[in-house]
Amino acid sequence: MPLLERDAALASLAEYAAQARAGDGRLVLVPGEAGIGKSSLVEALAERVPEARWSWGLCDGLFTPRPLGPLFDIAASLGLEVAGMARDDLFDALLRAVGGAGLDVLVIEDLHWADEATIDLVRFLARRLRNLAVLLIVTYRDDGLAPGDPVRVAVGELGTLRSTRRVGLDPLSPEAVRALAGDLAAAGLYELTGGNPFFVTEVVRSGSSSVPVSARDAVLARVAGLSEAARGVLETSALIGGRIDPRLLDAGVPAPGAAVPGAAALGAAVPGLAVPGATVPGAAVPGAAALGAAVPGLAVPGAAALGAAVPGLAVPGAAAPRAALSGDAAPVDEVVTSGLLVGDGPWLRFRHELARLAVEQSIPAHRTGRIHASILAGLRALGSDDDAGMAFHAEGARDTAAVLHYAVRAARRASELASRREAAAQYERALRFAGALPPAEQAELHDRLGDELSLVDRGEDMVTAAERARALWRAADHPVREGDALRRLSVAMVSLCRGVEGMASAEEAVALLSPLGDTPELARAYARLASQMALVNRLGDAARLATRAREVASSLGMHEVVSDALNTRACASATAGEPWVDGMREALEVALSHRLDSQVGRAYHNLYGLLVCERRYAEAEPFYRDGLAYCDERDVSAFGTSMRGEHSVTLARTDRWDESAALASRLLTRYDASPINRISPLLALATVRGRRGDDGVWELLDEATAAADGSGEPQWIVCARQSRAEMYWLSGDTVAAQREALLSADAAVEGNGWLRGSVASWLRRLSLVTVPGSYAKPHELFLKDDLVGAAAEWERIGCRYEAGLVLLSGNEPELRTALGIFNDLGALPAARMARLRLRALGVRSIPAGPRGATRAHPIGLTRREHEVLDLLVAGRTNAEIAAQLVIARKTVDHHVSAVLAKLGASNRSAAASQARSLGLVSPIDG
């Protein structure tokens, strides 16, 4: 089929290829709905730029993906030997292999199905393309990505890089559909397909004289013309997915009695799942007799029952006694001739994923298990090392022993490659089939699952995994592992802002483990409890426990605990107002030198967070930049999300309100963050809205305050209560503001000069009694009535709004300066307060306020109403607008009514049309 209406997109790609060839590397994002022609466009570029070295990688959406599958595809194309490499080495090896004498074009297709490590690979390459002769093309669907989907988050971040370009594709026009379909176009083909090229071409290829009702029907019409054997090949291909090894299509279903991996093989098959007290050293799972007895009559493809299948069990990876992987090739040829499968080097693939999906969905449920079993047997015979794919087919075949074998192997490899979500998914798969395992072995799987969940901010699931592990270890009478499960439970509780329970679990873990000697589990428990003590300002206990954790860990060579203890000790020192930076840097160095991703993330996070708490913004910036890059590239999303939240607060404090609101909104609507990681963006967004006089403040503050109070952590409680005090004060409710300020003072019994100084300044501002103490310089100057000096200090730091607040306590000169600051910032409530105070002093000539956004807008829309209008034009419902803007549904209803009235429109459609004609529409991000 000809490629129609893609000349502009193809020309853009060719231009970016020329720029990359000249040494100015490019990442090109090619988004679009399924069937819009993304792959066809890239293939057309390959024909236009044949002199480049092309390497292709495919993300497969059929099952939990093999980590870095596209990288391994590309490495094979480039002739790189990468087997057994660590993740960082894999990334470096690929980078070294490209951008040499000529242009390298790397294509990663269907990123919407990518594992976390592949997304991190794209980030890694994108940040290093600048001076390389490399064109990296990434295709993905953008029509079904959830708000917090890692791909949506990643492409949003990648879009800000200088090297990134985007090439979008529109549906075909009615004229193009007529050119492709001829007479069928007159039968309503354009209206039905919406100009989707895949749907149109499938209808044309089907040879039908009428228009089918869906693309699925068009595909199945072609399938119906195949022989029964060819349809069987096609069904098998649909369940293989992605790239298809033709040898798997020549094979039949495993012969009766064919051996499958069973329980006896699992001890050797799952290294590392060793359970103390097992009768066979290193055996991780029950033997054949135990599992066979536990699941009597369990059907397994190729065996009457798992128990009966034990004699002669095949070792995974060995050639199974089954039909040879050679047979009648005619059905395969028939399918290829039909065009449903196409050649791709030595592989076959569906011409489009929509075609594969149509075939898959047409397979009767009673046949899928047999097909999966056949594919699994074929993969074993071929010696496949794709554990993720094998686990998927084992689950489809309901082969318990094979699932446990391959899923655990796949999880371990995913974890090694920092593909945390995929590792968690594989452990969850294994646990679905682990019901017959002894308690200790189930508990081990729950522990491993919890470790992965802790890095991807899935707090509720962490609690479930930790509680289940704790119960199972207790049932197994294993107090050491039970104590370790309690430590994990403490981490999970803290992420959910259940601070009291988190402390109780940490204390119980230490109490249980202390009598059992200096074990690795005790070292971790000491470190966990030390961190918990630091969070609630029990600084002496935190320092003592951190020192003890470091002693035990050092004797056992546990570098991760050494780094953790150094980190916590530095945090305690910072809270106490003591030197801390050197200690935190040491924690970071230990973690980096031993490639301890979680501890590197924590060290970067705390370096940045503590520096900005002390208003040392310039020093903090490099740690934010480097830490974020590290966390993003290694899938340490919990710390990466938290750093972004802290940064949104920094932006609000340094008067970069637009940036703060944008970042906070993204974090609240597009990131899957645990409650503890939502507090910062909630407070940042509430601060910006409140200081501007916008709506949607209190729902944010209520959620943040509930989370802060639940955490029991003074720093969160003080920040939340002070934000509430400021908002009440700006609204003129002094009594409520005083109440909140006193609650913040109750939480700040201990703390450094910045935290306690902030509390004292608000108490003073609200005419309450302050507590004497040592405060940070701007607070100390304010409390000594040196308003000009305090304001100058805030200006030096980069916080003009804070300078204005200080000057509000002065006389006419100070008030005039404050009013100028607030007018410049668009801080309408504070500016109003300054005017009222000037009038109270009898001042007659008061500068007018800034030309507000409402009056400057062509039809008088407020900032919020314009945001609502943009989303209304984009087709969002009121509920969707409320979710995206993080405001109440009723508030949206009011804004929509106001927008319609100001536009003079009777309905949403008329409003959208009017807005477009007036040029009022702004582009929507995502």
N, C-alpha and C positions, 0 to 999 in steps of 0.2 A: 504494500500500500504506500502511496506517496505521502511524504511529510508535508502537510499543508499548514500554512499560517504560523510557521515557526522560524521564518527568516530572521526576524529581529532578535529572537532569543539565541539562535545559532550564531548570528553575527556578534552578539555580546560575548558568548563563550569563546569564539575565535579571537576576539580582542583580548580577553583575559589570558588566553593561551599565549598570545604574542607577548604580553607583558611578563608572564612567567618565564618564557623562553629568554627574555632579556635579563633575567635574574631578579625580577620583582615578583616573588611567589604569590600565588592567589589561592584562597579558599573560596569556592563558589558553592553556595547553597542553592539547591534546586527543589523547592517545595511544590506541592500540588496534590490534588485529590487522586485517589486510585484511578488508573486508566487515563490520566490526562496526557501521558506521553513523555514522562521524565526520562525513562530509559531510551526511548527512541531518539530523543534529542541528543543524548550523550553519544549514542551509537553513530548518529549523523556527524557529530564533531570528530569522532574517531576516523571516519572516512575522509573528512576534510583535513585532518592533521595526522597523516599516516607516518610522518617522520619521527613523531614522538614515541617514546617507550611507554606503552599503555599497560597498566596493571589494575585488575579488577578484584574487588572484594564484595561479598554479598552477605547481608544480614538476613537470617532466616526467621520468619515469624511463626513457624509451625510449632515450635517447642521452646522451652527455656534454653536460650542459645548457648552454644559453646563459647566461652569467653575468648575474645579476640579472634573470632572466626575470620573476619575480613582481613586481619593482619596476616594470618597464616595463609590465606588465599593469595594475598599480594606477595608475601615472602616466597611462596612456591613459584610464582610467576617470575620473580626476580632472581631465582636460584639461590636464595639465602638458606643456610642451614640454621634453624632456630630451635630445634627440638631441645626441650629441657631448660631453656633460658628463663631467667627471672624476668619479671615484667619490665623493669627499668631497662634491662639489657636488650629486651626485644624492641622497645621503643627506640633506643639509641641505634641499634643495628639497622632498623628501617631508615632512620634519618640519615645515617652514613651512606646508605646504598643508593640514595636518590639525589637529584640535583647536581649531577656531575657534568659531563661534557655536553649533553643535550637535554632536551625537555623531557621530564618525567610527568606523566599524567596518572594520578592515582584516583580511582573511582571507588567510592563506598556507596553501595546502593541500599536503599530501604533502611535508613538510619532509625526510623521509628520502631524497628524491631531490635535495635542494638542492645547488647549487654552494656553494663556500666563501664567496663574496661575499654570497650571500643569507643564509647563516647569520650572517655578520657584520652584515648589515642588521638581522636580528632582534635581535642583541645591542645594536646601536646604538639601535634604537627602544625596547627594553625598559628600557634605562638612563635614558631620557628621558621616560617616560610619566607620571611621578609627578604632575605638575600639569596634565595635558592631558586633554581630553575625548575620549580615544581608547581603543577596545577593540581590541586586537590578538589575533586568534585564530589559533593555529598548530596544524594537525593533522599527525600523523605516525604511522607504524607503529612500534611498539616491540617487535615480536616477532622481528625478524630483524636487528637492529643488532649489528654486531660490537663487541667490547669497546672497541676504539680508534676506532670510527666517530666522525667529527667531530660528527655530530648527537647521538649519545649523550653525548659530552663537553659539547656546548653546552647541551643541555637540563638536564644535571646542574648546570651553573653557573647557568643562568637560574633554576632552581628555588630558588636561595638569595636572589633579589631580593625586596624587600618587595612589589613590584607583581605578582608572579607568582602565578597560581592554576592548579590542575590539575583537569580534569574527566575522569575515567575512565569507560569504558563496559564493562559486563559482557555476556556472551552472553545471548540470550533464554532465558527459562525454558521448561520443557515446556508450560506453560499458554499462553504467548504463541505458541509454535510451533503449537499446536493451533488457536489463534484465527486464525492466518494460513493454515494449510494444510488445515484440516478433516480429511477422511478420510485424506489422505496422511500425516498425523501418526501415525496408527495403524500405518502401515507402517514405522515405525522412522526417520522423518525426523529427529526430535530427536537420536537417538543418532548418526546419520550426520553431521549438520551441526554438532553441538555447540552448537546455538543461534545459529549465525552468521547474521545477518539477510540478508546478500546471498545466501548459498547457499539459504536457505529461500525467499526471494522468487523466485529464478531457477527453482527447481523448480516453484513455483506458476505463474509466467508461462509456463513451457514447455508447460503443458497436458498433461503426461504423466500417465498413470494409474498409473505406478510410480515409485519413487524412484531417480533416477540415482545412480551411485556417487561422483560428484564434482561440484563446482560447474562445472568445465570441461565435463563431459558435459551438464549442464543448459543451459549457454549454447549449446553446439553443436547441441543438439536444436532450439533456436529458429532457429539459423542454417540448419539443414537445410530449413526450410520456406520459405526465400527463393528467388527466381528466381536464375538463374545471374548475371545482370547485377548484381543486388543483392548477391550474395555477393562479386562482384568489388569493388564499392564498399566493402563492409565490410572486405575484406582490405586495400585501399588505406588505409582509415581506420586500421586496426590498425597499419600501419607509419608512418603520420604521427604518431600518438600525441597525447596532450594535447588542445589545442584544434585543431580541424580547420577549415580554410578550405573551405567547400563548393565553391568554384570548382575546387579541386584534384580533387574527386571527379567533376566533369563532364568532365574531360579524359581522353583515351585515352592509350595508350602512344605515345611519340614516333614520328612517321612515319619510314619507312626513309630513311636519308640525312640525318636531322636533325642539325644542327650541335651539337657539344659543345665546351666549352672545352678547348683542347689546349696543347701545349708552347709554341707561339709566343706565346700570350697570357700565359704565366706570368711572363715577365720584368716585364711591367707589372702583373700581378695580384698579385704578392707584393712590394710595396715594402718596402725595408729588408733584403731578402736579397741585397743587392749583394755581390759577391765581387771583391776586388782582382784586376785582371788580366783581367776579363771583356771580351770583344770588344765587347759592347754595354753602354754605361754604364748601370748600375742593373739590368741583367739578372741575375736571381737563379737562373734554372734554364735547362736546355738548351733550345734551339730545337726546332722540330718535327722537323727532319731528324734531329737527334741522338737525341732520345727515341724517335722512331719507329723509328730503326735499332736502338736499344738494346733495344727490346721488340717485335720483329717479330711481327706477327699478333695483337697484344694486342687482345682484343675490347672494344669500347666501345659501349654502347647507342646506336643511331642511326648507327653508322658501321661499315664493314667492318673497319677497323683504325685505330689511332691515327695511323699514318703516312699512311693514305689520307684520314683525316679532316681533315688539316691545311688543305687549301684551303677557304676559307670558314668557318674556325673562328669560333664565336660568342664575343663578349666576355662574360664573366660578368656577369649582371645584365641583359643585353639580352634583348629578346624573341626567343626561338628560333623558327626556321621549323618549326612543328609544328602539330598539330591545334589549332584554336582552343579556348580555355578556356570553351567553352559546348557543351552537348550535351543529351542526353536526361536530364532531371531525374527521370524516373519511378523509376529504381533507387534514387536517393538518398531520394526520398519513401517508397519501400517500406521502406527500412531504418529511417527515422525512425518510420514508422507501427508497425513491429515493436517499438519501444521499446529496441532495442539501441543506437541513437544518440539523443541528446536535444539540444534546442536550448539554446544558452548565449549569448544576445545574438546577434551576427552569426555566431557560430561553432556548430559541432557538437562533441559529445564523447561518448565512451562513458559509459553510465550508471555504470559502475564500471571501475576499472583491471583487476580480475580478468576482466571480460568481454573487454576488449581483449586481455589476455594469452592468453586461451583461443583467440581468433580468430587471433592472431599465430602461436601455436604449431601451429595446424592448417594453415598455408600450406605447401604443398610447397616444398622448398628450391629447386627449379629455377625457381619463379616469383618468388621474392623479389627477385632481381636486376632483373628487368624492371619490377617494381612500384616499386622504389627509383628506377630510371632515369626512370620516368614522373613520380614525385613531384618529383625533382630538376629535370626539364625544366619542370614546372609552376611550381615556386618561382622559377626563373630568369625565366620569362615574366612572373610577377607582380612582379618586382623585389624579391624578398625580401632583407632585410638580416640574416637569421638565419644567420650563417656556421656556427655550431655545428650547426644542423639540416642545412644543406646539406652539411657535411662528413660527417655521419652517412649521409645518403642517397647521397652520392658513394661512400663506402666500401662500402655495400650494393650499389651498382651496379658495383663494381670499376672505377670511372672514375678512373684514376691521376692524370690531369692535374687533374681537379676536386678530388680529395682534397688534392693539394698546394696548390692555390689556397685552398680554403675552410678547411682545417685550420690553415694558418699564419695566415690572417686571424683565425680564431676564437681561436687561441692568443694572438696579440698583444693582442686586445681583452680577453681574460680576464686577461692579465697587467696591463694598464692598470687593470682594475677590482679588482686584488689577489685574483683568484680563482685561486690558484696551482695547486691540484690540477687544476683544469680546464685551465689553460694547459699543464701538463705532459702531461695526457692527449691534448690536441690535437697537441702536438709528437710524442708517441709515435705517434699515428695517422699523421701525415705521414711519419715515418721508416719506417713499415711499407711505404710506397709509394715510398720515395726511393732504392731500390737502383740505378736507372738514372741517377741524377744524378751529376755529377762529384764527386770527393772533397771539394773545397772547399765545395760547396753542402750536401753531407751533413754535413760538419763544422760548418757554421753552425747547422744544426738541432740537432745534439748539444750545441753550446755553449748555445743558448737553453734547451734542455731542462734542462741542468745548472744554469742559473741559477734556474729555477723549483724544481727538486728541492732546492736548497740551503736554501730557505725553508720546506720542509715536512718536513725531517728524514728524507729518504730517502737515507741515506748510501751503501748498497750500490749503488743505482741511480745516484747521483752519480758514484761511481768508474767504473762502466761507461761512462757518458756521456762523462766526461772522458778516459778512456783511449782510447775510440773517436775522439773529436775530435782528440786529440793525434796519433794514427796517421794520420788523414785529412789533417790540416794538413801533416804531414810529407810525405805522399805528394803533396800539392799544392805542395810546396816553398815553404811560407809560414812562415818562422821566427817572425814576429811573432805570428801567431795560434797557432802551436804553443806559444810561451812562455805565452800567455794560457791555453791549455788546461792547461798544467802548473800554473799558479796555481790553477785550479779543482780540479785533482786534489789539490793540497795541502789545500784546504779539506775535500774529501771524506774524505781520509785522517784528518784530525784528528777528524772527527765519528765515525769508526769506532775511535778510540783506537789508530791506527797512527801514532804520533807520529814515529818515525824516518823512515818513508816520507813523511810530510807535510813534514818538514823538508827531506828530499832533493829533493822536487818543487819546493818554494819556492826553494831555492838554485839548482836547475837553471834555473828560470824566469828568475831574475835574471841568471844567467850567460849565458843565451841572448839575452836582450833588451838587456843593457847596451851591447854594441857597436853596436846599431842606432839609437841616439839616444833623445832624450826623447819617448817615445810614451806614449799613454794606457795601453797594456799594461804598460810599464815602471813607470809610477806605481803601478798596481795590484799589480804584482809586488813592488815595494819595500814597500808597505803590508802585503802578505800575509806577507812574510818578517819584517818588523818584529813583527807579531803573533805569529808562531811563535817568535821569539827571546824575546819577553816571557813566553810561556807556559812556557819552560824556564829562566827566570831569567837569561838572557844580557842583562842590562838595558842595558849600555852599547851593545851592538849594536842592541838594540831601539830605543833613543832615536835613535841615528845614522840608522838606516834610516827611522824614522818621520819624522824631519826631512827627509830626502832625498825621501821620498814626497810630503810636503806641498809642498816646493819645486816639484817637477815638476808636481804636480796643480794648484797655484795658477796656474802659467803657462799651463795648458791649460783652466782653468775647470772642473776636475773636483771638484765639491763633495763627492761621495760619498767620494772618496779623502781629501780634506782632513779630513772628519769622522772617517774611519777612522784616519788618522794621529794626529789629536789624541787619539782614544780610546786608542790603543795607547800613546802617550806618557804619558797619565795612568795607565794600568795599570802601566807600568814605574815611575813615580814612587811609586805606592802600595806596590808590592812593596819598593821601596828605603826606605820609611819617610819619603818626602818629601811635601810638599803636592801634592794631585792633584785635589781636587774641582772647582776652578775650570776646570781643563783639560777635565775630563769634561763639565762643564756646557756649555762652549763647543762640544764635539763634538755634544752633544744639540741645542743651538740651531741649529748649521749644518744638521744633518739635518732638524730640524723645519721650518726656514724654506724648505728646498728639497724637502720632501715625499719624503725618502729613507727609505722604510719600513724597509729592512734596517738601515740605520745608526741610525735612531731606536730600533729594537728593541735593537741592540747597546749603545747608550748607556744606555738605561734599565736593561738587564740588568746592565751593569757598575757603574753607580751604585749599584744596590741590592746587588749581590753584594759589592762592595768595602766598602760601609758596614757590612754585617752581619758581614763578616770582622773589622772593627774594633769589633764589638759596639756600633755606633751605631744601635741598633734603631729608636728613635723617628724619627731622621732618615731612615732607609731606607724606612719604611713608605709615605710618599706616592709614592716612586718605584716601589715594587712595585705599588701600586694603579693609578697612572696608566700605568705601563709595560705592565701586564697588559691593561688595557682597550685600549691602543693595539694591542698585538700581536694580541689576539683580534679586534678590529674590522677589522684589515687583513691577516689571514691570514699573519702572520709567526710561524708556529707553532713554529719551532725555538727562537727566543728566548723565546717565551711558555712553552713546556714547560720550558726550562732555568730560568726565573725561578721557576716553581712548584716545581721540584726544590730550588732554593736555599732557598725559603721553608719547605719541609718540614724542612730542616736547622735553620733558624732556630727553628721551632716546637719541635723536639726540644731545642735548646740552652736555650730559655727555659721549659722544663718544661711546655709545652702538648702533652703526649704523645698524648692522644687525637686532637687535631687533626692532629698530625704524622703519626701512623700512618695516619689516614684519607686524608690528602692523598697520602702516599707510596704507599699501596696503589692509589689511583686512577691515579696516574702510571704505576705498574708494570704495571697490568692493563688500563687503558682508553685509554692514550695510545700512539701509535706514535712511540716515542722512539729516537733513535740511541744507540749504546753510551755516548757521552760524556754524554748527557743522562739516562742511567739511574743514573749514579754517585751523585748526591745523594740521590734517593729510596731507593736501596738502603741507603746509609749511615744515613739518617734512620730508616728502618724497623728496621734492625738495632739501632740505638742504643736505640730505645724498647723493643723486645722484650728486649734484653739487660739493660737497666737494670731492667726489671720482673721479670726471671727467666722470661720466656716462651721457648717453643721457636722454631725457624725462624730462627735468627740466622746460622748459619755459611754456609748456602747463599747468603744475601744478601751476606755479607762476602766470600765467595770470588769471586762475580761482580764485585763492586765493586773488589776488589783486582786482579783480572786486568785489568780495564779501566783502572784507574789506572796500573798498571805499564806497560801497552801505550801509554798516552798519553805517558809520559815527563814529565808535568807535575808538578813538586814539590808543588804545593798538593794535588793529588789523592792522590799517593802518601802524603804526611804524614797526611792525613785518614783514608785507608783503614788505614794501619798503626797509627795511634793507636787507631782503633776496635777493631782486633784486639787490641792490647795491653790495652785496658780490659776486653774480654770475657774474655781469658785471666786477667787479674788478679782479676776478680770471681769466676771459677771456682776460684781458688786455684792456678793454674799460673803461678807467678812466673817460672820460667825461660823459658817461651814468651812471656810478656808482655815480658820484658827483650829477647828477640830482636826482637820487633816494634818496640819503642821505639827500639832501635838502628838498625833499618832506616829509621824515620821521621827519625832524626837525620841519617842519611847523605843524605837527600833535601833537608834544610832547611839546606844550606850558606849559602844566602842567603834573605832573606825579611824581612818586617816584624816588629815587636816582638810581634805577636800570634801569628804562626805559629811563630817561633823560641821565644817564651816558652812556648807550649803544649808544644813538644818538650822544653824544659828542665824543665818541671814534671813531665812523665811520667818523665823520666830520674831526677829527684830522688825521686819517689814510689816508684820501683822500685830505689832505692839504687844508681843508676849515676852516673857522673861527668858533671856538667853543664859546658857550655862557657860561659865568662863572656861577657856581652854586654848590650845594652840591650833590655829586655823591656817589654811592656805592664804597666801598674801592678799588676793582681792577681797576675800571674805573678811580678813583681819582689818584691812583698811576701811571697809564699809562699816564694820562694827565699831570702829574708832571715829566714825563720822567724817572720815576723809573721802568724801564722795568723788571728788575730782580724781584723786589718786587711784581709787578703786576702779573707776570707770576707765581710766587710762590703762590700768593693768588688764582689764577685760578686753579692751581694744587691742592691746599688744598680743594677747593670746589668740585673738580672732573671733571673739564673741561679742558682737556689737549689741545684740538684744540684751544681754546681761548688763552691758554698760548702761544701756537705757534704763533698765530696771533700777540700778543703783541711783541714777540721777533723778528718778521720780521722787526720791525722798528729799530733794533739795528745794531751793528757792527758784525765783524766776529764771536766772541764767541757766541753772542746771535743767529746769523743766523745759526750757526752749531747746536746749541741746537734745534732751531725751525725745522731745516731739519730732525733731528733725530725723533722729535715728529711726523712730517707729514709722514715720512717713516713708522713709527710704525703703524700709523692709516690708511695707505693707502690713504692719502689725496694727490693725484697726482698733482692737479693744484697748491696747496699751496707749495708743495715740489719743483715743477718746478720754482715757483717764488723765493723760497729761493736760489736755485742754480743760477738763473740769478743774484740775488743781490750779491751773493758771487763772481761770475765771474766779476761783475762790480767793486768790490773792489780789483780785481787783484789776488784773491785766485786761486791757481792752483790745489791744491789737494782737490777735493770735493768728499765726499762720494757718491758712486753710489746709485741709488734708490733701493727700495726693489725688490725682484724677483717678478715681477707683476703676477697677476692672468693669464694674457694672455700667458706669456712665460711659466708659470708653468703648464698650461693645456696641456694634452697629444696631442691634435691636434691644440692647439693655439686659442681656443675659448675665447672670453672675458666673463666676468661675465654675461653680458646681453645676449650674444649669447647662453650661456649654459642654462639660464632660458628659452629662446625661444625654444631651443632643447627639454628640458624636456616637455614643453607643446605641442610641435609638436608630440613627441612620444606618448603623451596621447591622441592624436587625435583632438586637438583643431584647429579650423580654425584660419586664421590670424586675423579676426575680434575679435574672442574670446580671442586670445592671447593679442591683444591690450587692450581689456577691463580688463583682469586680471592683466596685468603689468602696467596699467595706462600710456600707451604711444600711440603715433599716429599710425594709420594703416600703413601709408607709411613707418614709422620707422621699423615696424615689417616686411614688405615686404623686406626691405634691409637686415635685420638680417637673415631672412630665406634664402635669396640668399647667404649670406656669409656662413651660416652653411652648406648648400648643397655643396658649393665650397670646404670648408675645409674638409668635409667628402668624397669628390669625388663622391657624389651621384647625380643621374640624376633627382630624384623626392623625394617627402616627404616619401613615403613608403620605398624607398631604404635607405633614411637617417635614418629613425627610426630603420630599421633592422641593419644597420651598427652601430648605437649608442648602441643598445642592445648588439651586439656582442663584442663591445669594453668596455662594462661595464661603459658607460658614463651617464646612466640615473639615475636621482635622483627621489625619491618619490614625488608625487604631493599632496599637502594638499587640499583635497576637489575637 
